[in-house]
Amino acid sequence: MSRTPVHGTWEPAPAARWEDAFLSGNGRHGVLVSGDPNDERVVVTHHTLVRPNGAEHARPPRLAAQLPAVRTRLLAGDLTAAEGFTDGRPLQWVQPFHPAFRIRLRGAAAGGHGGLRRAVDFTTGEVTAARPSAVSRVFVSRADDVIVHEITGGDLDIRLDHRLRGAPAGLRVGHGTLLTPEGALLSLRARYPDSDRAYTGVTLVAVSGGRTELVPPGVRVTGARSVLLLTRVRRHTGEADVTAEARLLQDLLDGTERPYDSLLASHLERHRTAYLRVGLDLGADPAERALPGSELLRRPHSPALLERLFAAGRYHLLSSSGLLPPRLTGLWTGDWDTAWSGAFTTNANLNLQTASAPAAALPEVTEALATLVERQLPDWRANARAIFGTRGAVAPSHTDGESGLAYHFSREYPLHLWTAGADWLLKPLVDHDEIRGERDPRTAAALAEAALFYEDFLTRTDADGHLVVVPSYSPENRPANGSWGAVNAAMDLSAARHTLLTAARYHPGLAGRWRSLADRLPPHRVNADGALAEWAWPGLDDSYDHRHLSHLYGCWPLEEITPYGTPRLAAAAQRALALRGPGNDSAHGHLHHALIAARLGDAGRAAQALRRVLDGDFFHASLMSAHYPGRNVYNADAAHTLPGVLIEMLVQSTADRLVLLPAVPDGCPCGELRGVRTRFGAEIDLAWGPDGARAVLRPHRTGRVELRTSSGAEPLDLVAGEDRVLVLGAR
């Protein structure tokens, strides 16, 4: 029994569903491992695998010429004017994410699961399955970008199998099987229906001892001491060079007697270092820490469950981030019919998943996000020109990772009207810059583009001379007495103000005009219920029962509205949060609620929202999450967001403020949080209990910040390189 938090999870039986398979990934390749060395099924994924569906040719609607008339009608009180702001196209989903294939390994002793233990080690990224007669271990190398799989014990039949749930009937599949000096080379090429695009998987089979023979479309290995599989996937047009790929895989074997261990050692230099930067210890019962994940999930009030979900969330977030940030499903799916195309949805989902990365010390995640932004910035410019006739950049609400063009919209979801996306995507990158004390030129460039958009877009004014955001959209809600396209959505106001003021800090030469523009934006409105209104425009009534909390964007992730600086607006925001219903009971809605409550210092409401997820059966045995209760619809929102929720409940920071223990839940009376990064350039270790708390700050920069605790506020002077110990009394 462990007296420290468990950095992994385990089960006594193989995964019966792909959703329960244990996960490994390097931000490019991913695997879902069912966990039976005598009948192993390893589903292979890759971030680039999106199925052509016509969206690869889609473009944003050219609506700029219609914009002036639509604006005039909306400002004149025509609540449905924006419904005509379209080119009449039907809804077009982005290209759907899908799995590549399954590696099937059947042993001679297949059948029965006695003595089986399958596990995933978060510190190494290894997924293992062990029985008395056989052992399987798999990881995806962050150093060499290869799936590494070793099996010992018994004879094996090995093949690559594309026949996964939902695979299109028109998929043109070809297999290759070749004996080599190492053992064998397997390949699978799949060409999409009605497309010149394809993907190819190559698996090098290296056999230690024994005999290898062809059994098309696979091979049979008998009498071997061990079998090592090295697998890569490439998406391409035309034909892939399987021979060249095989040579690259063979190079990984050269010069080492134990290639698995050698490849693992190179991988650990990157993976283990990143994973271990931050940890959470809630003093859980050692007996509960020893339980399999599925059993622990039946104890939703256990601190051991929170410890393990915190660890799993950071592990999965790291493992799914590299070439791209995490999708709606992270980096994994076992189904070609992935919900919502397995897209990157940027009006809440991707934002919630990546928000914790700066504080949780995962620059690998923010780097993946920065890469996505930089790659898609030309498409964001095209959106601004086509839809609004402006310079600058507008981010889409949905992307498949290839295109950043805004073409996914409909009457009920006029996502092309949403202008706040760039600000929300850039927020973690700005936070990361503050943590490290340097400004990334890519972030600076994107902020300038977003500010240029607002320069051209914010041209209409109200009767008081304030600039007006029109048309405006609050994802994915509408006024109770109006249509989806409206005026002055609170989120749009907050995002415009934040973009302009942040861009001004990054670009001092342009600061004057951008700050002046921000100053002309209207204030937020408090409605007749005493709540922060979702639309700061007279006559627009709130719709309270909705999963999104877009109007409270100024509370979280921004610091525009705080209990310290804007107490009246903070009280209105708290009232708005209290009135908000759960909508369709989605996990992201509950955890978004918890994040905002934590920022407002409402420990009870934050804990209640977190409890809805823990009590709602949202987690699979893999500790990957679902979108709805009852493990309905595989989705990474809860898994990746939960660590950020717990950090926000314990430590919050800005460039000049530190808030300690703002919303500690009653279920966590004591604990330790180690390694959190603050935006004023210090790492912090925090321990708390019924008698008080102790924090150790390790600053990298010299400066003064405001310290806020339950006792009030006081200045805190920090000197680079000198640890500062804070002792707090009982709350």
KEMAR-702749 format. One line per 10 residues: number of its first residue (from 0); their letters; for each residue x, y negated, z negated of C-alpha. Coordinates in Angstrom, 3 decimals. Example, Ala and Ser with C-alpha at 12.3 -4.5 7.8 and 13.67 -1.06 7.14 Angstrom:
# residues 2
0) as) 12.300/4.500/-7.800  13.670/1.060/-7.140
//
This chain:
# residues 731
0) msrtpvhgtw) 0.000/0.000/0.000  1.356/-3.390/1.013  1.980/-6.163/-1.488  2.450/-8.636/1.355  0.166/-9.395/4.319  0.062/-6.734/7.014  1.413/-7.887/10.378  -0.480/-5.405/12.498  -3.492/-3.157/12.493  -4.229/0.547/12.999
10) epapaarwed) -6.945/3.101/13.661  -7.175/6.875/13.069  -8.727/7.618/16.478  -8.287/6.528/20.108  -10.357/3.660/21.478  -13.625/4.983/22.882  -14.304/1.612/24.582  -11.828/-0.579/26.393  -12.873/-3.443/24.117  -11.341/-1.543/21.170
20) aflsgngrhg) -8.019/-0.876/22.927  -4.973/-2.447/21.283  -3.379/-5.301/23.175  0.078/-6.392/24.195  1.153/-9.119/26.593  3.847/-11.593/27.528  1.717/-14.391/28.973  1.930/-12.845/32.454  1.335/-9.098/32.230  -1.032/-7.571/29.718
30) vlvsgdpnde) -2.022/-4.072/28.645  -5.001/-2.538/26.857  -3.888/0.737/25.269  -6.479/3.326/24.237  -4.012/5.181/22.023  -3.839/8.935/22.587  -0.405/10.200/23.666  -1.985/13.398/25.068  -4.604/11.546/27.129  -3.390/7.969/27.369
40) rvvvthhtlv) -5.151/5.244/29.332  -3.313/1.938/29.726  -5.224/-0.787/31.568  -2.838/-3.237/33.246  -3.713/-6.914/33.740  -1.954/-9.984/35.103  -2.861/-13.661/34.774  -2.811/-14.173/38.554  -5.396/-11.482/39.321  -8.500/-13.363/40.415
50) rpngaeharp) -10.824/-11.959/43.044  -11.504/-14.093/46.152  -15.203/-15.031/46.239  -15.253/-18.032/48.559  -14.230/-20.434/45.806  -10.665/-20.475/47.110  -11.981/-22.726/49.892  -14.295/-24.863/47.702  -13.778/-28.598/47.354  -15.223/-31.244/45.034
60) prlaaqlpav) -18.368/-32.945/46.351  -17.808/-36.246/48.175  -20.203/-38.426/46.215  -18.333/-41.701/45.719  -20.541/-43.581/48.191  -23.639/-42.642/46.170  -22.199/-43.708/42.831  -23.171/-47.411/42.746  -26.865/-46.695/43.366  -26.980/-43.908/40.761
70) rtrllagdlt) -25.351/-46.176/38.180  -27.812/-48.968/38.834  -30.807/-46.658/38.452  -29.499/-45.117/35.211  -28.834/-48.514/33.666  -32.309/-49.640/34.714  -33.856/-46.799/32.712  -34.338/-44.078/35.332  -33.467/-41.105/33.117  -33.388/-38.620/36.002
80) aaegftdgrp) -31.289/-40.654/38.434  -28.175/-38.477/38.102  -30.056/-35.339/39.210  -29.654/-36.541/42.771  -25.914/-37.098/42.372  -24.979/-33.927/44.240  -24.358/-32.699/47.757  -27.014/-30.014/47.315  -24.693/-27.030/47.130  -25.611/-23.924/45.065
90) lqwvqpfhpa) -23.626/-23.049/41.969  -20.187/-21.693/42.905  -18.299/-19.755/40.238  -14.518/-19.847/40.172  -12.642/-16.742/41.295  -13.270/-13.969/38.729  -10.435/-12.550/36.645  -10.129/-8.748/36.863  -7.909/-5.829/35.778  -5.322/-4.316/38.114
100) frirlrgaaa) -5.556/-0.574/37.444  -5.242/2.045/34.738  -2.166/4.182/34.101  -3.416/7.693/33.292  -1.162/10.081/31.377  -2.585/13.532/30.623  -0.636/15.889/28.393  -0.736/19.664/28.302  -2.238/19.609/24.797  -5.072/17.173/25.580
110) gghgglrrav) -8.133/17.416/23.356  -8.754/16.687/19.699  -7.470/13.758/17.669  -6.277/15.402/14.466  -3.397/13.592/12.821  -3.566/10.660/15.235  -2.572/7.170/14.190  -2.616/4.387/16.722  -1.290/0.980/15.747  -0.143/-2.401/17.000
120) dfttgevtaa) 2.754/-4.229/15.372  2.277/-7.995/15.692  5.938/-8.699/14.915  7.183/-6.644/17.882  4.206/-6.519/20.261  4.464/-2.709/20.288  1.378/-0.526/20.579  2.051/2.982/19.318  0.099/6.229/19.147  1.466/9.204/17.244
130) rpsavsrvfv) 0.321/12.793/16.806  2.337/15.679/15.390  3.150/16.850/18.919  3.527/13.575/20.848  4.336/9.879/20.504  3.552/6.970/22.830  4.854/3.420/22.471  4.233/0.437/24.756  5.173/-3.244/24.851  5.229/-6.014/27.445
140) sraddvivhe) 8.615/-7.676/27.586  8.779/-11.442/27.205  12.412/-11.353/28.317  12.197/-9.145/31.424  8.514/-9.489/32.418  7.887/-5.761/32.576  5.526/-3.278/30.916  7.640/-0.722/29.065  6.047/2.605/28.054  7.786/5.620/26.544
150) itggdldirl) 6.164/9.022/25.842  7.807/11.917/24.043  6.459/15.427/23.481  4.871/17.739/26.010  4.316/17.836/29.764  2.550/15.000/31.576  0.483/14.259/34.669  0.902/10.571/35.598  -1.048/8.501/38.107  -2.243/4.971/38.787
160) dhrlrgapag) -6.035/4.730/38.944  -7.926/1.687/40.235  -11.385/3.069/39.395  -12.331/0.701/36.592  -15.821/-0.538/35.759  -17.198/-2.899/38.411  -14.421/-2.345/40.969  -15.855/-3.426/44.345  -16.709/-0.667/46.777  -14.916/-2.520/49.559
170) lrvghgtllt) -11.576/-2.625/47.742  -9.022/-1.095/50.105  -6.615/0.967/48.024  -3.427/2.752/49.039  -1.207/4.958/46.857  2.479/5.685/47.194  4.367/8.502/45.464  8.082/9.150/45.859  10.641/11.255/43.986  13.753/9.296/42.933
180) pegallslra) 17.006/10.142/41.127  15.449/8.772/37.910  12.205/10.702/38.345  9.586/9.075/40.566  8.170/5.852/41.928  4.415/5.257/41.959  2.734/2.354/43.698  -0.829/1.165/44.166  -1.838/-1.524/46.610  -5.336/-2.997/46.530
190) rypdsdrayt) -6.576/-5.402/49.188  -9.682/-7.444/48.420  -12.725/-7.107/50.709  -12.822/-9.692/53.514  -9.562/-11.299/52.429  -5.884/-11.367/53.344  -5.029/-11.321/49.639  -3.931/-8.226/47.757  -2.052/-7.059/44.705  0.456/-4.268/44.274
200) gvtlvavsgg) 1.481/-2.381/41.161  4.752/-0.479/40.976  5.674/2.008/38.242  9.137/3.489/37.971  9.068/6.834/36.124  12.410/7.638/34.446  12.561/11.200/33.116  15.044/12.409/30.517  15.587/16.112/31.217  12.899/18.376/32.637
210) rtelvppgvr) 11.445/18.531/36.121  9.386/16.083/38.204  7.163/17.142/41.090  4.720/15.327/43.333  1.034/15.879/42.649  -0.502/13.120/44.835  -1.557/10.492/44.050  0.695/10.997/41.022  3.440/13.175/39.583  3.809/15.992/37.067
220) vtgarsvlll) 6.638/16.016/34.535  7.488/19.264/32.715  10.077/20.064/30.072  11.227/16.457/29.570  12.585/15.117/26.293  11.022/11.724/27.059  9.448/9.805/29.904  9.873/6.049/30.409  7.524/4.020/32.610  8.399/0.518/33.833
230) trvrrhtgea) 5.499/-1.299/35.512  5.018/-4.641/37.263  2.164/-6.155/39.260  2.405/-8.741/42.031  -0.443/-10.642/43.714  0.363/-11.543/47.299  -0.710/-12.018/50.874  0.530/-9.703/53.591  2.519/-6.680/52.419  4.507/-6.336/49.212
240) dvtaearllq) 8.069/-5.003/49.336  7.750/-1.955/47.076  11.364/-0.933/47.690  12.681/-4.299/46.509  10.474/-4.167/43.437  11.711/-0.646/42.681  15.323/-1.838/42.831  14.551/-4.586/40.316  13.018/-2.043/37.960  15.967/0.319/38.418
250) dlldgterpy) 18.327/-2.517/37.478  16.671/-2.598/34.046  17.829/0.993/33.460  21.460/0.489/34.428  24.181/0.646/31.803  22.163/1.837/28.843  21.528/5.250/27.342  18.400/4.112/25.491  16.634/1.733/27.883  13.443/1.436/25.800
260) dsllashler) 15.345/0.246/22.735  17.554/-2.051/24.799  14.587/-3.684/26.530  12.769/-4.001/23.204  15.743/-5.756/21.605  15.793/-8.401/24.362  12.044/-8.895/24.011  12.197/-9.291/20.233  14.569/-12.255/20.461  11.653/-14.234/21.907
270) hrtaylrvgl) 8.517/-12.582/20.572  9.412/-11.913/16.933  10.963/-15.355/16.455  7.788/-17.032/17.686  5.371/-14.833/15.756  7.125/-15.138/12.381  7.299/-18.934/12.309  4.000/-19.199/10.393  2.321/-16.874/7.905  -0.681/-16.748/5.566
280) dlgadpaera) -0.846/-14.825/2.264  -4.144/-14.864/0.363  -3.050/-12.471/-2.344  -5.321/-9.713/-1.051  -5.810/-6.329/-2.672  -2.988/-3.986/-1.472  -5.497/-1.161/-1.051  -7.583/-3.266/1.334  -4.479/-4.369/3.212  -3.803/-0.691/3.933
290) lpgsellrrp) -7.191/-0.071/5.555  -7.677/0.421/9.309  -9.016/-2.658/11.038  -12.449/-1.185/11.720  -12.902/-0.415/8.022  -11.638/-3.824/6.961  -14.156/-5.470/9.283  -16.896/-3.848/7.200  -15.672/-5.969/4.270  -16.226/-9.467/5.680
300) hspallerlf) -15.644/-11.186/2.335  -12.215/-9.611/1.830  -9.165/-11.902/1.756  -7.309/-9.012/3.416  -9.567/-9.421/6.454  -8.808/-13.142/6.712  -5.082/-12.424/6.425  -5.238/-9.865/9.211  -7.432/-11.953/11.508  -5.092/-14.932/11.015
310) aagryhllss) -2.127/-12.746/11.959  -3.962/-11.111/14.868  -5.156/-14.467/16.189  -1.630/-15.892/16.358  -0.360/-12.646/17.893  -3.013/-12.539/20.600  -2.692/-16.264/21.335  1.078/-15.942/21.756  0.758/-12.753/23.814  -1.737/-14.291/26.251
320) sgllpprltg) 0.210/-17.528/26.849  3.057/-17.938/29.320  2.414/-18.354/33.019  -0.977/-19.759/31.967  -2.711/-20.431/28.648  -5.377/-17.944/27.476  -8.506/-17.339/29.520  -11.955/-16.773/28.054  -10.747/-13.188/27.569  -7.166/-14.093/26.721
330) lwtgdwdtaw) -5.060/-12.029/29.114  -7.159/-8.879/29.012  -10.212/-7.211/30.496  -11.151/-3.669/31.396  -14.030/-4.724/33.625  -14.179/-6.329/37.079  -17.442/-8.028/36.101  -15.856/-10.258/33.460  -18.350/-12.646/31.847  -18.235/-16.225/33.162
340) sgafttnanl) -15.529/-15.128/35.620  -12.989/-14.844/32.801  -12.251/-18.477/33.630  -10.521/-21.264/31.754  -13.482/-23.273/30.436  -12.161/-26.671/29.387  -15.170/-28.301/27.732  -14.735/-26.339/24.477  -13.348/-22.813/24.895  -9.756/-23.279/26.084
350) nlqtasapaa) -9.554/-26.379/23.903  -10.564/-24.521/20.746  -8.244/-21.603/21.530  -5.142/-23.768/22.022  -5.823/-26.481/19.421  -3.935/-24.721/16.626  -0.771/-24.162/18.658  1.120/-27.340/17.606  0.517/-26.919/13.864  0.816/-23.115/14.064
360) alpevteala) 4.297/-23.460/15.591  3.539/-21.887/18.961  5.187/-24.179/21.520  4.941/-21.267/23.947  1.196/-21.961/24.072  1.513/-25.716/24.535  4.117/-25.119/27.234  1.687/-22.850/29.103  -0.985/-25.540/28.807  1.441/-28.231/29.996
370) tlverqlpdw) 2.334/-26.076/33.005  -1.346/-25.675/33.905  -1.921/-29.435/33.673  1.157/-30.299/35.730  0.316/-27.748/38.424  -3.278/-28.920/38.752  -2.768/-32.677/38.511  -2.977/-33.169/42.318  -6.388/-31.464/42.259  -7.476/-33.688/39.376
380) ranaraifgt) -6.617/-36.689/41.563  -8.724/-35.237/44.365  -11.677/-34.906/41.952  -11.433/-38.570/40.983  -11.307/-39.738/44.593  -14.059/-37.512/45.951  -16.632/-37.805/43.146  -16.013/-41.267/41.739  -13.969/-43.096/44.383  -11.217/-43.961/41.908
390) rgavapshtd) -7.525/-43.566/41.417  -6.269/-41.379/38.612  -7.330/-37.920/37.498  -10.444/-36.054/36.358  -10.108/-32.484/35.042  -12.656/-29.779/35.921  -14.798/-27.926/33.373  -13.902/-24.557/34.905  -10.761/-23.334/36.609  -9.503/-19.907/37.632
400) gesglayhfs) -5.905/-20.996/37.109  -5.266/-21.508/40.826  -7.448/-24.497/41.669  -8.109/-27.560/39.523  -10.836/-28.836/41.833  -14.265/-29.611/40.356  -16.747/-27.535/42.333  -18.495/-25.493/39.608  -21.687/-27.405/38.797  -25.465/-27.235/39.068
410) reyplhlwta) -28.539/-29.254/38.123  -28.664/-27.731/34.621  -24.892/-27.964/34.225  -23.728/-31.080/36.110  -20.154/-30.465/35.058  -18.819/-32.661/37.847  -20.121/-35.673/35.867  -17.887/-34.902/32.876  -14.929/-37.282/32.633  -13.476/-36.408/29.190
420) gadwllkplv) -11.718/-33.184/30.198  -8.243/-34.587/30.782  -8.147/-36.170/27.337  -9.101/-32.958/25.543  -6.595/-30.864/27.496  -3.828/-33.366/26.796  -4.527/-33.671/23.060  -2.461/-30.592/21.994  0.385/-31.810/24.198  0.340/-35.223/22.512
430) dhdeirgerd) 0.275/-33.523/19.098  3.241/-31.373/20.121  5.172/-34.475/21.195  4.519/-36.070/17.804  5.718/-32.944/15.997  9.020/-32.825/17.842  9.483/-36.617/18.021  9.962/-36.694/21.795  7.608/-37.538/24.634  7.321/-35.028/27.446
440) prtaaalaea) 7.458/-36.793/30.832  4.720/-34.454/32.097  2.365/-35.550/29.330  3.235/-39.187/29.955  2.488/-38.820/33.670  -0.856/-37.102/33.106  -1.916/-39.719/30.523  -1.131/-42.483/33.007  -3.282/-40.786/35.650  -6.178/-40.421/33.193
450) alfyedfltr) -5.869/-44.089/32.186  -5.845/-45.183/35.839  -9.120/-43.363/36.320  -10.721/-45.342/33.506  -9.359/-48.600/34.951  -11.337/-47.990/38.137  -14.333/-46.198/36.616  -15.209/-48.542/33.737  -16.681/-51.422/35.722  -20.294/-51.707/34.494
460) tdadghlvvv) -21.250/-53.566/31.302  -24.235/-53.699/28.969  -26.124/-56.769/27.726  -23.488/-57.345/25.022  -20.604/-57.249/27.464  -19.410/-53.787/26.468  -18.164/-51.453/29.155  -20.529/-48.580/29.944  -19.693/-44.965/30.796  -22.189/-44.229/33.554
470) psyspenrpa) -22.959/-41.550/34.611  -22.060/-39.725/31.415  -22.377/-36.106/30.336  -22.200/-34.398/26.931  -21.267/-30.739/27.468  -23.479/-28.793/27.763  -26.418/-30.671/26.251  -29.023/-33.218/27.347  -31.075/-35.916/25.599  -34.385/-34.655/24.201
480) ngswgavnaa) -36.179/-37.223/26.353  -33.881/-37.359/29.357  -31.898/-35.458/31.928  -28.378/-34.078/31.835  -26.677/-37.044/33.442  -27.039/-40.018/31.083  -25.205/-43.077/29.729  -22.517/-43.461/27.040  -22.148/-39.912/25.732  -20.279/-40.200/22.440
490) mdlsaarhtl) -17.617/-37.774/23.655  -16.976/-39.813/26.782  -16.578/-42.993/24.723  -14.147/-41.355/22.303  -12.139/-39.732/25.098  -11.871/-42.936/27.123  -10.745/-44.911/24.075  -8.237/-42.241/23.047  -6.791/-41.864/26.551  -6.302/-45.593/27.005
500) ltaaryhpgl) -4.718/-46.144/23.580  -2.505/-43.046/23.829  -1.387/-43.892/27.366  -0.547/-47.367/26.101  1.844/-45.861/23.521  3.544/-43.766/26.194  3.762/-46.669/28.686  4.522/-49.948/26.842  4.707/-51.899/30.087  1.035/-51.179/30.775
510) agrwrsladr) -0.125/-51.231/27.156  -1.730/-54.658/27.274  -4.267/-53.966/29.955  -5.123/-50.464/28.695  -5.627/-51.612/25.105  -7.768/-54.474/26.337  -9.937/-52.023/28.249  -10.267/-49.780/25.185  -11.325/-52.766/23.057  -14.236/-53.440/25.414
520) lpphrvnadg) -15.798/-50.004/24.943  -18.951/-49.969/22.788  -19.064/-48.643/19.227  -20.726/-45.378/18.342  -24.435/-45.481/17.534  -26.132/-44.156/14.401  -29.642/-42.886/15.158  -32.857/-43.124/13.143  -31.976/-39.905/11.283  -28.767/-41.475/10.007
530) alaewawpgl) -26.721/-39.240/12.300  -24.009/-40.108/14.775  -25.919/-40.213/18.059  -24.830/-37.977/20.908  -25.537/-40.853/23.317  -24.701/-44.411/22.291  -27.440/-45.820/24.485  -30.808/-47.146/23.293  -33.782/-44.882/23.930  -31.876/-41.597/24.308
540) ddsydhrhls) -32.941/-39.095/21.631  -30.737/-36.310/20.276  -31.199/-32.582/20.934  -29.957/-30.979/17.737  -30.088/-27.223/18.368  -27.035/-26.623/20.520  -23.796/-24.629/20.334  -21.610/-27.524/21.528  -20.652/-30.373/19.202  -19.255/-32.651/21.870
550) hlygcwplee) -20.494/-35.854/20.201  -18.263/-35.206/17.173  -15.115/-35.220/19.310  -14.070/-38.388/17.479  -13.884/-36.384/14.213  -12.097/-33.382/15.649  -9.769/-33.038/17.454  -9.391/-36.837/17.376  -8.972/-38.944/14.240  -11.158/-41.793/15.435
560) itpygtprla) -13.716/-41.025/12.698  -12.384/-40.105/9.240  -13.639/-40.270/5.651  -10.651/-42.509/4.896  -10.694/-45.085/7.668  -14.325/-45.119/8.859  -16.453/-43.885/5.926  -19.776/-45.104/7.375  -19.250/-43.298/10.657  -17.888/-40.254/8.806
570) aaaqralalr) -21.119/-40.080/6.794  -23.117/-40.327/10.029  -20.986/-37.582/11.555  -21.587/-35.383/8.525  -25.316/-35.980/8.889  -25.091/-35.051/12.592  -23.262/-31.856/11.660  -25.914/-30.968/9.073  -28.677/-31.419/11.652  -26.935/-29.335/14.301
580) gpgndsahgh) -28.486/-25.923/14.887  -26.529/-22.839/15.979  -27.873/-22.872/19.550  -27.247/-19.420/21.008  -25.140/-18.263/18.010  -21.864/-18.271/19.944  -18.609/-17.787/18.044  -17.033/-20.927/19.481  -19.968/-23.016/18.237  -19.604/-21.735/14.668
590) lhhaliaarl) -15.841/-22.267/14.534  -16.094/-25.683/16.181  -18.554/-26.518/13.389  -16.004/-25.318/10.811  -13.202/-27.424/12.289  -15.263/-30.605/12.196  -16.485/-29.890/8.656  -12.882/-29.381/7.515  -11.867/-32.738/9.006  -14.740/-34.363/7.138
600) gdagraaqal) -13.640/-32.687/3.899  -16.801/-30.601/3.622  -15.438/-27.337/2.224  -18.849/-25.744/1.739  -20.033/-26.345/5.282  -16.691/-25.259/6.767  -16.754/-22.028/4.769  -20.389/-21.387/5.715  -19.608/-21.730/9.428  -16.586/-19.444/9.101
610) rrvldgdffh) -18.720/-16.949/7.180  -21.232/-16.771/10.045  -18.476/-15.385/12.227  -17.095/-12.985/9.630  -20.579/-11.695/8.751  -21.791/-11.571/12.348  -19.857/-8.545/13.647  -17.929/-10.651/16.149  -14.686/-8.606/16.107  -13.804/-5.383/17.909
620) aslmsahypg) -11.524/-2.776/16.329  -8.751/-4.302/18.459  -9.294/-7.534/16.444  -10.065/-9.274/19.701  -13.415/-11.027/19.396  -16.781/-11.308/21.111  -18.781/-14.312/22.223  -22.017/-13.249/20.499  -22.849/-11.318/17.304  -22.860/-7.556/17.438
630) rnvynadaah) -19.633/-7.519/19.491  -21.524/-8.674/22.551  -19.363/-9.992/25.449  -15.578/-9.669/25.082  -14.191/-13.159/24.478  -11.073/-14.630/22.828  -12.619/-17.811/21.382  -13.061/-16.569/17.813  -9.812/-14.588/17.719  -7.663/-17.500/18.887
640) tlpgvlieml) -9.531/-20.278/17.066  -9.757/-18.728/13.601  -6.092/-19.395/12.628  -6.610/-23.059/13.490  -9.711/-23.202/11.303  -7.823/-21.842/8.295  -4.920/-24.251/8.842  -7.321/-27.222/9.084  -8.976/-26.169/5.816  -5.587/-26.222/4.064
650) vqstadrlvl) -3.328/-28.766/5.808  -4.098/-31.679/8.116  -1.680/-34.232/9.510  -1.422/-37.215/11.797  1.657/-39.209/12.745  1.356/-41.123/9.462  -0.834/-39.033/7.153  -0.736/-35.709/5.304  -3.931/-34.225/3.840  -3.504/-31.261/1.515
660) lpavpdgcpc) -6.249/-28.764/0.656  -9.091/-30.790/2.207  -11.597/-27.917/2.459  -10.384/-24.795/0.654  -13.136/-22.141/0.751  -14.283/-20.599/-2.537  -13.331/-17.174/-1.198  -9.656/-18.179/-1.102  -8.903/-19.434/-4.636  -5.176/-18.852/-4.224
670) gelrgvrtrf) -2.677/-18.268/-1.478  0.368/-19.375/0.474  0.597/-20.907/3.947  4.123/-20.984/5.327  5.771/-22.781/8.238  3.046/-25.171/9.391  4.286/-28.100/11.497  3.110/-31.643/10.845  2.764/-34.442/13.346  5.091/-36.715/11.358
680) gaeidlawgp) 7.961/-34.290/11.921  8.111/-31.986/8.906  7.518/-28.319/8.222  5.453/-27.455/5.179  5.045/-24.464/2.899  1.976/-24.679/0.683  0.961/-22.555/-2.301  -2.258/-23.103/-4.224  -4.218/-21.558/-7.060  -6.746/-22.419/-9.796
690) dgaravlrph) -4.134/-24.336/-11.791  -2.874/-26.508/-8.953  -0.702/-26.437/-5.864  2.889/-26.797/-4.766  4.057/-27.980/-1.356  7.576/-28.030/0.028  8.170/-30.396/2.944  11.225/-30.095/5.182  11.291/-33.330/7.196  13.173/-33.715/10.460
700) rtgrvelrts) 12.573/-37.463/10.563  12.832/-40.239/8.003  9.706/-42.255/7.334  6.745/-43.021/5.115  3.381/-41.286/5.361  0.183/-41.458/3.383  -0.431/-38.414/1.177  -4.094/-37.590/0.543  -5.285/-35.043/-1.993  -8.367/-34.623/-4.147
710) sgaepldlva) -6.751/-37.136/-6.532  -6.677/-39.890/-3.920  -4.016/-41.486/-1.729  -0.400/-42.457/-2.318  2.637/-43.283/-0.183  5.136/-40.534/0.446  8.702/-41.348/1.521  10.565/-38.651/3.442  14.236/-38.427/4.382  15.357/-36.259/7.280
720) gedrvlvlga) 17.129/-33.133/6.064  16.041/-33.513/2.430  13.361/-31.179/1.110  10.536/-32.856/-0.770  8.591/-30.888/-3.376  5.049/-31.950/-4.277  3.245/-30.605/-7.340  -0.510/-31.132/-7.455  -2.810/-30.676/-10.412  -5.924/-28.524/-10.445
730) r) -8.573/-29.629/-7.991
//
